[in-house]
Amino acid sequence: MGDVAARIESKLQKAFTPSTLSVIDDSHLHAGHAGARPGGQSHFTVEITASRFDGLTRVARHRLVNEALAEELAGPVHALVIRARASTE
């Protein structure tokens, strides 16, 4: 796991104490595209399940994840796919 992926995982663990969390570096799929960096670590998919998302809309869940990762989204992360699920789903 790269440095950026490790930071993403750490921040999401701290913010949501998820029951499941997967951080996938998809950068290799975007090589040569806009926002791709030579070293990768620019495009990610996050799959997260947490009780914090219970009762929230998909948009509200995404906003919470985006807020937790604001520093990464302002810097090294060009694209983030979020699959945020409530613990009741």
C-alpha positions in Angstrom: 0.0 0.0 0.0 1.3 3.4 -1.0 1.7 6.4 1.3 -1.5 8.1 0.0 -3.6 5.0 0.4 -2.3 4.4 3.9 -3.2 8.0 4.9 -6.7 7.5 3.4 -7.2 4.3 5.3 -5.9 5.8 8.5 -8.1 8.9 8.3 -11.2 6.9 7.5 -10.6 4.4 10.3 -10.2 7.3 12.7 -13.3 9.2 11.5 -15.7 6.4 11.1 -14.5 3.2 12.9 -15.9 1.2 10.0 -16.9 -2.4 10.1 -15.4 -2.8 6.6 -12.9 -0.7 4.7 -11.1 -1.2 1.5 -8.9 1.4 -0.2 -8.0 0.5 -3.8 -5.4 2.3 -5.8 -6.9 2.5 -9.4 -4.1 4.8 -10.7 -2.7 2.2 -13.1 -6.1 2.3 -14.9 -5.7 6.1 -15.6 -2.0 6.3 -16.7 -1.7 9.0 -19.3 -5.1 10.6 -18.4 -5.6 14.0 -16.9 -4.6 14.1 -13.2 -2.5 10.9 -13.4 0.8 11.2 -11.6 4.0 9.4 -12.7 4.2 7.6 -9.4 0.5 6.7 -9.3 -1.5 7.2 -6.1 -3.9 9.7 -7.7 -7.0 7.6 -8.4 -8.7 5.6 -5.7 -11.8 3.6 -4.8 -13.0 3.5 -1.2 -15.5 0.9 0.0 -16.6 1.6 3.5 -19.4 0.4 5.8 -20.0 2.2 9.0 -22.8 2.8 11.5 -22.1 6.5 11.2 -23.8 6.3 7.8 -27.0 4.8 9.2 -30.0 6.9 8.2 -28.0 9.1 5.9 -28.5 9.6 2.1 -25.8 8.6 -0.3 -24.9 12.2 -0.9 -24.6 12.9 2.9 -22.3 9.8 3.2 -20.1 11.0 0.4 -19.9 14.5 1.9 -18.7 13.0 5.2 -16.0 11.0 3.4 -14.9 14.0 1.3 -14.6 16.1 4.5 -12.5 13.5 6.2 -10.2 13.3 3.1 -10.2 17.1 2.3 -6.4 17.4 2.5 -5.8 14.4 0.1 -8.5 15.7 -2.3 -6.8 19.1 -2.4 -3.5 17.5 -3.1 -2.4 14.1 -4.4 -5.8 12.6 -5.1 -7.3 13.5 -8.4 -10.3 11.1 -8.4 -12.1 9.2 -5.7 -14.9 6.6 -6.1 -16.8 6.2 -2.9 -19.0 3.3 -2.0 -20.3 4.1 1.4 -22.8 1.8 3.1 -24.7 2.0 6.3 -24.2 -0.9 8.8 -27.9 -1.7 8.3 -27.6 -2.4 4.6 
